[in-house]
């Protein structure tokens, strides 16, 4: 009929690749960007690759907008499928300036393509590799922004991220720190607020996750504390160097036992008492001894570093290093 608009073209997904938990392939967030087909996406360069898939820098041709596309193969493994679906659902449900924004997902030829905003300053891990140690005032502002994102996840969305680490904290030239990678996130049930699955990055796991105690929001607090301590020292805090300054190489199980048995690491010599106390209440070996997001946001170490001036100066410098 004349004047009637045609619906946008759809990618046909083979029946064996369809499962009802995947959200709409053509989801549009607040009209900001519409992804109708992968033919709308132009590859620019590879940003990273890991066991969970690859991430590419791309251009959305209709809008000329730069985006990041995470490509994850859909396998027959139900647990991996569940993690992929969890990531898509979590990203699609979150609207907060400290959470990486998702424009939607497209399934094509057995691959889930998650289209997200492009973070032009890379990850905190990238920044650490360039600059080594980070000053306390910059760490404090990073912590403030990450805690603001965690407050949204924990209180409003009832989501435990479970994989907070420097490579999952992304930076923008506008001065924002955003939480990414929800592939192992857990939704907190009102009837069972402690989860008992064993996924995530081992080295940033809290001690209770090595046992049968499960995990809760305080799992993210431990991981944040460890990540901030890494920023202060310039290296992952475990294991401690020996008397000759050499760092032992530990196996998976040795590292688990090491973290469980040893006392929590501390900030380097010369750190302020405020920072020492902040790290102490993040890295309580017993989960009940860790502070909540709300308590941490009101901590003097955070309150004196809310101003972004030092952080923005550091952010502008890291690309020149």
C-alpha positions as CSV (number, residue, x, y, z in Angstrom):
1,X,0.0,0.0,0.0
2,X,1.3,3.4,-1.0
3,X,2.7,5.4,2.0
4,X,3.0,2.4,4.2
5,X,6.5,1.9,5.8
6,X,8.3,-1.4,5.3
7,X,9.6,-3.1,8.5
8,X,13.4,-3.2,8.8
9,X,15.1,-6.2,7.3
10,X,15.7,-9.0,9.8
11,X,18.6,-11.5,10.0
12,X,17.2,-15.0,9.8
13,X,18.7,-17.1,12.6
14,X,18.7,-20.9,12.1
15,X,16.3,-22.7,14.4
16,X,19.1,-24.5,16.3
17,X,20.7,-21.1,17.2
18,X,17.5,-19.6,18.6
19,X,16.6,-19.8,22.3
20,X,14.0,-17.7,24.0
21,X,16.3,-16.2,26.7
22,X,18.0,-13.9,24.1
23,X,16.5,-10.4,24.0
24,X,15.3,-8.8,20.8
25,X,17.9,-8.6,18.0
26,X,16.6,-5.2,17.1
27,X,16.5,-3.5,20.5
28,X,16.7,0.2,20.4
29,X,17.8,2.2,23.5
30,X,16.0,5.5,23.8
31,X,16.2,6.0,20.0
32,X,20.0,6.6,20.2
33,X,21.0,3.9,17.8
34,X,19.2,1.2,15.8
35,X,20.9,-2.0,14.9
36,X,18.9,-3.8,12.2
37,X,21.6,-5.8,10.6
38,X,25.3,-6.6,10.8
39,X,25.6,-5.1,7.3
40,X,25.2,-1.7,9.2
41,X,28.5,-2.4,11.0
42,X,31.9,-1.8,9.5
43,X,35.0,-3.3,11.1
44,X,37.8,-0.9,11.9
45,X,40.3,-2.8,14.2
46,X,40.6,-5.5,16.7
47,X,40.6,-4.2,20.3
48,X,41.1,-7.5,22.2
49,X,40.7,-11.2,22.2
50,X,40.1,-13.7,25.1
51,X,38.6,-17.0,25.9
52,X,35.1,-15.6,25.9
53,X,35.4,-14.0,22.4
54,X,36.8,-11.0,20.6
55,X,36.0,-7.2,20.8
56,X,36.3,-5.1,17.7
57,X,36.2,-1.3,17.1
58,X,33.6,-0.7,14.5
59,X,31.6,2.0,12.8
60,X,27.8,2.1,12.6
61,X,27.4,3.1,9.0
62,X,23.9,4.8,9.1
63,X,24.9,7.1,12.0
64,X,28.7,7.2,11.5
65,X,29.0,6.4,15.2
66,X,32.0,4.4,16.5
67,X,31.0,1.4,18.6
68,X,32.5,-1.7,20.2
69,X,31.3,-5.1,19.1
70,X,31.9,-8.1,21.3
71,X,31.6,-11.3,19.3
72,X,30.9,-14.5,21.3
73,X,30.4,-17.9,19.6
74,X,27.2,-19.7,20.7
75,X,28.2,-23.2,21.6
76,X,26.2,-26.2,22.7
77,X,27.6,-25.7,26.2
78,X,24.5,-24.6,28.2
79,X,26.7,-22.9,30.9
80,X,28.4,-20.8,28.3
81,X,25.1,-20.0,26.7
82,X,23.8,-18.9,30.1
83,X,26.7,-16.6,30.7
84,X,26.3,-15.0,27.2
85,X,22.6,-14.5,27.8
86,X,23.3,-13.1,31.3
87,X,25.7,-10.5,29.9
88,X,23.2,-9.4,27.2
89,X,20.3,-9.2,29.7
90,X,22.4,-7.4,32.3
91,X,23.7,-4.8,29.8
92,X,20.3,-4.2,28.2
93,X,18.7,-3.6,31.6
94,X,21.3,-1.1,32.9
95,X,21.1,2.7,32.3
96,X,23.8,4.4,34.4
97,X,26.7,6.6,33.4
98,X,29.1,4.3,35.1
99,X,27.9,1.2,33.3
100,X,29.0,0.5,29.6
101,X,26.0,1.2,27.4
102,X,24.6,-1.5,25.2
103,X,22.8,-0.7,21.9
104,X,21.5,-4.3,21.6
105,X,22.6,-7.7,20.2
106,X,22.4,-9.5,16.9
107,X,22.8,-13.3,16.4
108,X,24.4,-14.1,13.1
109,X,25.9,-17.4,11.9
110,X,26.2,-18.9,15.4
111,X,27.8,-15.8,16.9
112,X,26.3,-13.4,19.4
113,X,27.3,-9.8,18.5
114,X,26.9,-7.4,21.4
115,X,27.0,-3.8,20.2
116,X,28.2,-1.4,22.9
117,X,29.5,2.1,23.3
118,X,33.1,2.6,22.4
119,X,35.4,3.5,25.3
120,X,38.1,5.6,23.7
121,X,40.6,5.6,26.5
122,X,40.8,1.8,26.9
123,X,40.8,0.0,30.2
124,X,42.4,0.7,33.5
125,X,44.6,-2.3,32.9
126,X,45.9,-0.6,29.7
127,X,46.5,2.6,31.6
128,X,48.5,0.7,34.3
129,X,50.7,-0.9,31.7
130,X,51.5,2.6,30.4
131,X,52.1,4.4,33.6
132,X,52.8,1.9,36.3
133,X,51.7,3.1,39.7
134,X,48.9,5.6,40.1
135,X,48.7,8.3,42.7
136,X,46.3,8.2,45.6
137,X,44.1,11.1,44.5
138,X,43.6,9.5,41.1
139,X,42.9,6.1,42.7
140,X,40.4,7.8,45.0
141,X,38.4,9.3,42.1
142,X,38.5,6.0,40.2
143,X,37.1,4.3,43.3
144,X,34.4,6.9,43.6
145,X,33.2,6.3,40.0
146,X,33.3,2.5,40.3
147,X,31.5,2.6,43.6
148,X,28.8,4.8,42.0
149,X,28.4,2.1,39.4
150,X,28.3,-0.7,41.9
151,X,25.8,1.2,44.0
152,X,23.5,1.2,41.0
153,X,24.1,-2.5,40.3
154,X,23.8,-3.7,43.9
155,X,20.9,-1.5,45.1
156,X,18.8,-0.9,42.1
157,X,19.4,-3.8,39.8
158,X,20.2,-6.5,42.4
159,X,23.2,-7.6,40.3
160,X,26.5,-8.9,41.7
161,X,29.1,-8.3,39.0
162,X,31.6,-10.9,40.2
163,X,34.4,-9.9,37.9
164,X,35.6,-6.5,38.9
165,X,39.2,-6.0,37.8
166,X,41.3,-3.4,36.0
167,X,40.6,-4.9,32.5
168,X,36.8,-4.5,33.1
169,X,37.0,-0.9,34.2
170,X,36.9,1.2,31.0
171,X,37.8,4.9,30.5
172,X,36.5,7.7,28.3
173,X,38.1,11.0,27.2
174,X,35.1,12.7,28.9
175,X,36.5,11.6,32.3
176,X,34.2,8.7,33.0
177,X,35.1,5.3,34.4
178,X,32.6,2.5,33.4
179,X,32.1,-1.1,34.5
180,X,32.0,-3.6,31.6
181,X,31.9,-7.3,30.9
182,X,28.8,-8.8,32.6
183,X,29.4,-12.3,31.3
184,X,29.6,-13.8,34.8
185,X,27.2,-11.5,36.6
186,X,24.7,-12.9,39.0
187,X,21.2,-11.6,39.8
188,X,20.5,-11.6,43.5
189,X,17.3,-13.5,44.4
190,X,15.3,-12.1,47.3
191,X,14.9,-15.6,48.7
192,X,18.5,-16.7,48.1
193,X,20.8,-13.7,48.1
194,X,24.0,-15.9,48.1
195,X,25.2,-17.5,44.9
196,X,27.3,-20.7,44.8
197,X,28.6,-21.0,41.2
198,X,32.3,-20.9,40.5
199,X,33.0,-18.6,37.6
200,X,35.0,-15.4,37.1
201,X,38.7,-14.5,37.2
202,X,40.4,-16.5,39.8
203,X,43.0,-13.9,40.8
204,X,40.5,-11.3,41.8
205,X,38.1,-13.7,43.5
206,X,37.3,-13.1,47.2
207,X,38.4,-15.9,49.6
208,X,34.9,-17.2,50.3
209,X,34.5,-18.0,46.6
210,X,37.2,-20.7,46.9
211,X,35.0,-22.5,49.4
212,X,31.3,-23.4,49.6
213,X,30.3,-20.1,51.2
214,X,29.0,-18.7,47.9
215,X,29.2,-15.0,47.0
216,X,27.2,-11.8,47.6
217,X,27.7,-8.1,47.0
218,X,30.8,-8.1,49.3
219,X,32.5,-10.2,46.6
220,X,32.6,-7.1,44.4
221,X,34.0,-5.1,47.3
222,X,37.0,-7.4,47.7
223,X,37.7,-7.4,43.9
224,X,37.5,-3.6,43.9
225,X,40.0,-3.3,46.8
226,X,42.4,-5.7,45.1
227,X,42.1,-3.7,41.8
228,X,42.8,-0.4,43.6
229,X,45.8,-1.9,45.5
230,X,47.1,-3.0,42.1
231,X,46.9,0.6,40.9
232,X,48.9,1.8,44.0
233,X,51.7,-0.8,43.7
234,X,51.8,-1.2,39.9
235,X,51.5,-5.0,40.1
236,X,48.9,-7.6,41.0
237,X,49.2,-7.9,44.9
238,X,49.5,-11.7,45.1
239,X,51.9,-13.4,45.8
240,X,54.2,-11.2,47.8
241,X,57.9,-11.1,46.8
242,X,60.3,-13.2,48.7
243,X,63.3,-11.9,50.7
244,X,65.2,-11.4,47.4
245,X,62.4,-9.5,45.7
246,X,61.4,-12.4,43.5
247,X,57.7,-13.1,42.9
248,X,56.9,-16.8,43.1
249,X,55.0,-18.4,40.2
250,X,52.0,-20.2,41.6
251,X,49.6,-22.7,40.0
252,X,45.9,-22.2,40.0
253,X,45.4,-24.3,43.2
254,X,48.5,-22.8,44.9
255,X,47.2,-19.3,44.3
256,X,43.8,-20.2,45.7
257,X,45.4,-21.6,48.9
258,X,47.7,-18.7,49.1
259,X,44.9,-16.1,49.1
260,X,42.8,-18.2,51.5
261,X,45.7,-18.7,54.0
262,X,47.6,-15.4,54.0
263,X,46.5,-12.1,55.5
264,X,45.1,-9.6,53.0
265,X,47.7,-7.4,51.2
266,X,48.3,-3.8,52.4
267,X,49.1,-0.5,50.6
268,X,52.8,0.3,49.9
269,X,54.9,2.2,52.4
270,X,54.1,5.9,52.4
271,X,50.4,5.5,51.8
272,X,48.0,7.7,53.7
273,X,46.1,6.4,56.7
274,X,42.9,7.1,54.9
275,X,43.9,4.9,52.0
276,X,45.2,2.2,54.3
277,X,41.9,2.1,56.2
278,X,39.9,2.1,53.0
279,X,41.8,-0.9,51.6
280,X,41.5,-2.6,55.0
281,X,37.7,-2.4,55.0
282,X,37.5,-3.6,51.4
283,X,39.8,-6.6,51.9
284,X,38.4,-8.1,55.0
285,X,39.1,-11.9,54.8
286,X,35.7,-12.6,56.3
287,X,33.0,-11.2,54.0
288,X,30.9,-9.8,56.8
289,X,33.9,-7.6,57.8
290,X,33.8,-5.7,54.5
291,X,32.0,-2.4,54.2
292,X,29.0,-1.8,51.9
293,X,29.1,0.4,48.9
294,X,27.2,3.1,50.8
295,X,29.7,3.1,53.6
296,X,32.6,3.2,51.2
297,X,31.2,6.2,49.3
298,X,31.1,8.1,52.6
299,X,34.6,7.2,53.6
300,X,37.0,10.1,54.0
301,X,39.3,8.7,51.3
302,X,36.5,8.9,48.7
303,X,35.1,12.2,50.0
304,X,38.4,14.0,49.5
305,X,38.8,12.7,46.0
306,X,35.4,13.3,44.5
307,X,36.8,16.3,42.6
308,X,37.9,15.0,39.2
309,X,40.8,17.5,38.5
310,X,43.7,15.2,39.3
311,X,42.0,12.3,37.5
312,X,41.4,14.3,34.4
313,X,45.0,15.5,34.3
314,X,46.2,11.9,34.6
315,X,43.8,10.7,32.0
316,X,45.1,13.3,29.5
317,X,48.7,12.2,30.2
318,X,48.4,8.4,29.8
319,X,48.2,8.4,26.0
320,X,51.5,10.3,25.8
321,X,53.4,7.7,27.9
